[in-house]
Amino acid sequence: METTPTTAALGANRYGKSGIRVAKVSRDGDVHTFCDLTLDVWLRGNFAAAHVAGDNRAVLPTDTMRGTVYAFAAEHPTRPVEAFGLLLADHFLAAAPTADLAQVDVWEQGWDRLRLDGEPHGSAFTRGAGGVRTAAVTVEGGGAATVVAGMRDWYVLKTTRSAFSGFLVDEYTTLPETDDRILATAITARWRYPSTDVDFDGCFARVRRVMAHVFAEHDSRSVQHTEYAMGEAVLAACPEVAEISFTLPNQHHIGVDLSPYGLSNDNSVFVVTDRPYGVIEATVRRDASSAG
């Protein structure tokens, strides 16, 4: 049976190494610091020969990427993670001549010192409850670099100063209005620096501090309302940040009907549902007049 030849062309492609786990211990006498990272490395460029003809001469092995991360962790500071990512991205772009972009994504799991009799221990740690620090670094041919810092899985909750009312109602709406509810979420936030000349650790601490203050003190009319207030406050406090994006899943706490037990619920007993859940996303950026 005759077949019609297929005309094909290679589309967008990239390759890399995902899930590189590296931990580093730095020792200063009896006081140690511990850094726990996961990295993804990506290269984009002219790798058509590998796909079309099986010619691998332009392909830097992904195993080399893994080994390079370990070597760089031994030879260089791994913090701040944004700077470590930039160092690696610069190297990988230079190591692969046909690449036009290198991307390094970094996730840092925080660890807090254990406290014994009220004093921080020098070499024992507990997994931090403040979420995971993130960084996405790209370096393009010609040296243009982009750094997007952030965090994920930062669980926060407040038991008052949160409401949800005046919303759109149709024939399928059963949700009651409330002027006092629990607001709980796991914050994912990503913010972009237009420059790499940044005090990354200082900015991260400032962004986190501002978001914590707004979340706790804001009289929230909705998750959207608080999301924008946090973004607005970050831009006001951090001139280094061009824009910030949020993903806030609404972790619902629903008042339990206690009437079958002859009891009333004075807004104190709740059932926590993990799904389905609402998700609110938004980007807050500087307007043209204040972009600078």
C-alpha positions as CSV (number, residue, x, y, z in Angstrom):
1,M,0.0,0.0,0.0
2,E,1.4,3.4,-0.9
3,T,1.8,6.0,1.8
4,T,2.0,9.7,1.4
5,P,5.3,11.2,2.7
6,T,4.8,13.2,5.8
7,T,6.4,16.7,5.9
8,A,7.5,17.5,9.4
9,A,9.4,20.3,11.1
10,L,10.8,20.5,14.6
11,G,9.0,22.9,16.8
12,A,9.9,24.4,20.1
13,N,12.2,22.3,22.2
14,R,14.4,22.3,25.2
15,Y,16.1,19.8,27.5
16,G,17.6,19.7,30.9
17,K,17.9,17.9,34.3
18,S,15.1,18.0,36.8
19,G,15.0,17.3,40.5
20,I,18.7,17.8,41.3
21,R,18.8,17.5,45.1
22,V,21.8,19.0,46.9
23,A,22.4,19.8,50.6
24,K,25.3,21.8,51.9
25,V,26.7,22.0,55.4
26,S,28.8,25.0,56.3
27,R,30.7,24.7,59.6
28,D,32.0,27.5,61.9
29,G,33.2,25.6,64.9
30,D,30.3,24.1,66.7
31,V,27.8,26.3,64.8
32,H,26.7,24.8,61.5
33,T,24.3,26.1,58.8
34,F,22.3,23.8,56.5
35,C,21.1,24.6,53.0
36,D,18.6,22.2,51.3
37,L,18.0,22.8,47.5
38,T,16.2,21.2,44.6
39,L,17.1,22.5,41.1
40,D,15.9,22.2,37.6
41,V,18.3,23.1,34.7
42,W,17.1,23.8,31.2
43,L,18.8,24.7,27.9
44,R,17.1,26.1,24.8
45,G,18.7,26.6,21.5
46,N,19.7,25.0,18.2
47,F,19.5,21.3,19.0
48,A,17.7,20.3,15.9
49,A,20.5,17.9,14.7
50,A,20.0,15.8,17.8
51,H,16.2,15.5,17.2
52,V,16.3,15.1,13.4
53,A,19.5,13.3,12.7
54,G,20.5,11.7,16.0
55,D,23.6,14.0,16.0
56,N,24.5,14.7,19.7
57,R,27.6,16.9,19.2
58,A,25.8,20.0,20.5
59,V,24.2,18.3,23.4
60,L,25.7,18.8,26.9
61,P,24.7,15.7,28.8
62,T,22.1,16.2,31.5
63,D,24.4,14.1,33.8
64,T,27.0,16.8,33.3
65,M,24.4,19.4,34.5
66,R,23.9,17.3,37.7
67,G,27.6,17.0,38.3
68,T,28.1,20.8,37.7
69,V,25.5,21.7,40.3
70,Y,27.4,19.5,42.9
71,A,30.8,21.0,42.0
72,F,29.5,24.6,42.1
73,A,27.9,23.9,45.5
74,A,31.3,22.8,46.8
75,E,33.1,25.8,45.2
76,H,30.6,28.6,45.7
77,P,28.0,29.9,48.2
78,T,24.6,28.4,47.6
79,R,22.9,31.4,49.2
80,P,21.3,33.5,48.2
81,V,19.6,31.1,45.8
82,E,19.0,33.8,43.2
83,A,22.8,34.4,42.9
84,F,23.6,30.7,42.9
85,G,21.1,30.3,40.0
86,L,22.6,33.1,38.1
87,L,26.1,31.6,38.5
88,L,24.9,28.2,37.1
89,A,22.9,29.7,34.3
90,D,25.9,31.8,33.1
91,H,28.1,28.7,33.1
92,F,25.6,26.4,31.3
93,L,25.0,29.0,28.6
94,A,28.8,29.2,28.0
95,A,29.2,25.4,28.1
96,A,26.7,24.8,25.3
97,P,27.6,26.9,22.3
98,T,24.4,26.3,20.4
99,A,22.2,27.3,23.4
100,D,20.6,30.7,23.3
101,L,19.0,30.5,26.8
102,A,19.8,28.8,30.1
103,Q,17.2,28.5,32.9
104,V,17.8,27.4,36.4
105,D,14.9,27.0,38.8
106,V,15.7,26.6,42.5
107,W,13.6,25.6,45.5
108,E,15.0,26.0,49.0
109,Q,13.4,24.1,51.9
110,G,14.0,26.1,55.1
111,W,15.3,24.5,58.2
112,D,15.1,26.2,61.7
113,R,17.5,25.5,64.6
114,L,16.1,23.3,67.3
115,R,15.9,25.1,70.6
116,L,17.0,23.3,73.8
117,D,16.1,25.0,77.1
118,G,15.3,28.1,75.1
119,E,18.7,28.2,73.3
120,P,19.3,27.6,69.6
121,H,21.3,24.4,69.0
122,G,24.4,24.8,66.8
123,S,23.9,21.7,64.7
124,A,20.4,20.3,65.1
125,F,17.5,21.5,62.9
126,T,13.7,21.1,62.4
127,R,12.0,21.6,59.1
128,G,10.9,25.2,58.7
129,A,7.2,26.0,58.7
130,G,7.5,29.2,56.6
131,G,7.2,27.7,53.1
132,V,9.7,27.1,50.4
133,R,11.8,29.9,48.9
134,T,12.0,29.8,45.1
135,A,13.9,31.4,42.3
136,A,13.7,31.2,38.5
137,V,16.7,32.5,36.7
138,T,17.2,32.8,32.9
139,V,20.3,34.0,31.0
140,E,20.1,34.6,27.3
141,G,22.8,34.9,24.7
142,G,24.2,38.4,25.0
143,G,24.0,38.2,28.8
144,A,20.5,39.5,29.4
145,A,19.4,38.0,32.7
146,T,16.0,37.7,34.4
147,V,15.4,36.8,38.0
148,V,12.0,35.9,39.4
149,A,12.1,35.3,43.2
150,G,9.3,33.9,45.3
151,M,7.9,31.4,47.8
152,R,5.3,28.6,47.8
153,D,3.4,26.6,50.4
154,W,3.5,29.4,53.0
155,Y,0.5,28.4,55.1
156,V,-1.2,31.4,56.8
157,L,-4.6,31.7,58.6
158,K,-6.5,34.3,60.5
159,T,-9.6,33.7,62.5
160,T,-11.3,37.1,62.0
161,R,-11.2,40.4,60.0
162,S,-12.3,38.5,56.9
163,A,-15.6,38.7,55.2
164,F,-17.3,37.7,51.9
165,S,-20.6,39.3,51.0
166,G,-22.3,41.3,48.2
167,F,-21.3,38.7,45.6
168,L,-23.1,37.8,42.4
169,V,-26.0,35.5,43.0
170,D,-27.9,33.3,40.5
171,E,-30.3,30.4,40.7
172,Y,-27.5,28.0,41.7
173,T,-25.9,30.1,44.4
174,T,-26.4,28.7,47.9
175,L,-23.4,30.2,49.7
176,P,-24.5,32.4,52.6
177,E,-22.9,35.9,53.1
178,T,-20.6,36.3,56.0
179,D,-19.0,39.3,57.7
180,D,-16.7,37.2,60.0
181,R,-15.0,34.1,58.7
182,I,-11.7,32.2,58.9
183,L,-9.3,33.1,56.0
184,A,-6.8,30.4,55.3
185,T,-4.5,29.9,52.4
186,A,-1.1,28.6,51.2
187,I,0.6,31.5,49.6
188,T,2.5,31.1,46.3
189,A,4.1,34.4,45.3
190,R,6.6,35.3,42.6
191,W,8.1,38.7,42.0
192,R,10.3,40.0,39.2
193,Y,13.5,42.0,39.6
194,P,14.3,44.2,36.6
195,S,17.9,44.2,37.7
196,T,20.3,41.6,39.1
197,D,22.1,44.2,41.2
198,V,19.8,43.4,44.2
199,D,20.3,42.4,47.8
200,F,18.3,39.2,47.3
201,D,18.2,38.1,50.9
202,G,17.3,41.5,52.1
203,C,14.5,41.9,49.6
204,F,13.1,38.5,50.2
205,A,12.9,39.2,54.0
206,R,11.2,42.6,53.3
207,V,8.6,41.1,50.9
208,R,7.8,38.3,53.4
209,R,7.5,40.8,56.3
210,V,5.2,43.1,54.3
211,M,2.9,40.3,53.2
212,A,2.7,38.9,56.7
213,H,1.7,42.3,58.1
214,V,-0.9,43.0,55.4
215,F,-2.4,39.5,55.7
216,A,-2.8,39.8,59.5
217,E,-4.0,43.4,59.7
218,H,-6.0,43.9,56.5
219,D,-9.8,44.1,56.8
220,S,-10.5,41.6,54.0
221,R,-13.7,41.7,52.0
222,S,-12.5,38.8,49.9
223,V,-9.3,36.9,49.0
224,Q,-9.0,39.1,45.9
225,H,-9.1,42.2,48.2
226,T,-6.3,40.9,50.4
227,E,-4.3,39.7,47.4
228,Y,-4.2,43.1,45.9
229,A,-3.5,44.8,49.2
230,M,-0.4,42.6,49.7
231,G,0.8,43.3,46.2
232,E,0.3,47.0,46.5
233,A,2.2,47.1,49.8
234,V,5.1,45.0,48.4
235,L,5.6,47.5,45.6
236,A,5.5,50.4,48.0
237,A,8.0,48.9,50.3
238,C,10.3,47.3,47.7
239,P,11.4,49.5,44.9
240,E,13.5,46.7,43.5
241,V,10.4,44.7,42.6
242,A,8.7,45.4,39.2
243,E,5.7,43.2,39.7
244,I,4.4,40.4,41.9
245,S,2.0,37.5,41.2
246,F,0.0,35.5,43.6
247,T,-1.8,32.2,43.7
248,L,-4.0,31.9,46.7
249,P,-6.1,28.7,47.2
250,N,-9.0,29.3,49.6
251,Q,-8.8,26.7,52.3
252,H,-12.4,26.5,53.4
253,H,-13.4,26.3,57.0
254,I,-17.2,25.7,57.2
255,G,-19.2,26.1,60.3
256,V,-20.6,22.8,61.5
257,D,-24.4,22.4,62.1
258,L,-24.6,21.4,65.7
259,S,-28.4,21.5,65.9
260,P,-28.8,17.7,65.6
261,Y,-26.9,17.5,69.0
262,G,-29.1,20.2,70.6
263,L,-26.2,22.6,70.5
264,S,-25.6,26.0,68.9
265,N,-22.4,27.0,67.0
266,D,-21.2,30.4,68.0
267,N,-18.8,30.5,65.1
268,S,-16.2,28.3,66.9
269,V,-16.5,24.8,65.4
270,F,-15.6,24.2,61.8
271,V,-15.0,21.4,59.3
272,V,-12.0,21.8,57.1
273,T,-12.4,20.8,53.5
274,D,-9.5,20.1,51.2
275,R,-11.4,20.0,48.0
276,P,-13.0,21.4,46.0
277,Y,-11.4,24.8,46.7
278,G,-11.4,28.2,45.2
279,V,-8.2,29.6,43.7
280,I,-7.5,33.3,43.2
281,E,-4.6,34.5,41.0
282,A,-3.5,38.0,40.3
283,T,-0.5,40.1,39.2
284,V,0.1,43.5,40.7
285,R,2.5,45.7,38.7
286,R,3.7,49.2,38.7
287,D,1.8,51.5,36.4
288,A,3.6,53.3,33.6
289,S,4.0,56.5,35.6
290,S,5.9,54.8,38.4
291,A,7.8,52.2,36.6
292,G,11.0,54.2,36.7
